[in-house]
Amino acid sequence: MANVQKAVALFAEGFNCSQAILSAFSPSVGMTSDTALKVASGLGEGMATLGEACGAVTGALMVLGLTYGPTSAHDRAGKKLLYALVREFTKQFESRNGSILCRKLLGFDGEMPPELKLAVEMNIHQNVCPKFVRDAAEVLTGILYGQPKPPDSWDAEQPGGADTGGFLG
């Protein structure tokens, strides 16, 4: 759970949700924290305040891509595995929070920029978003290290044919 605590701490320091997730998990994907912070910097607040995919979600999906993403255009099994893991992550995050969209998570119907002033006044990012960062980090940790079995929709073979009993075994 060290990555979960690190992600929450990074968010509390003032980094955006995407930066907090990617940076917390960066050592496990062979990326420096500085690089992770730069790569994820434009994805906070639903992709630069657009209210789209939650930054904690996009940060987690980048970790999954860096961990499982195919490096060959012909690696169909790798792509299938990654997509199954992305679907499983989003399913679990959505079951905890009702959506993966920032504007819905924060309770806004329209684009965030017009309503961003209200969100700032309500201190919504400090009051609500730490839960989303924690949830994303917990779900991601479960998928990477502790998920007892693959999701039902996952029927791709493990890379190398190994049956690990989980995503990383």
Secondary structure as GFF3:
##gff-version 3
##sequence-region A 1 169
A	DSSP	alpha_helix	2	13	.	.	.	ID=ss1
A	DSSP	alpha_helix	17	25	.	.	.	ID=ss2
A	DSSP	three_ten_helix	26	29	.	.	.	ID=ss3
A	DSSP	alpha_helix	33	39	.	.	.	ID=ss4
A	DSSP	alpha_helix	44	48	.	.	.	ID=ss5
A	DSSP	alpha_helix	55	68	.	.	.	ID=ss6
A	DSSP	alpha_helix	76	97	.	.	.	ID=ss7
A	DSSP	alpha_helix	102	105	.	.	.	ID=ss8
A	DSSP	alpha_helix	112	121	.	.	.	ID=ss9
A	DSSP	alpha_helix	124	127	.	.	.	ID=ss10
A	DSSP	alpha_helix	129	141	.	.	.	ID=ss11
A	DSSP	pi_helix	142	146	.	.	.	ID=ss12
A	DSSP	three_ten_helix	159	161	.	.	.	ID=ss13
###
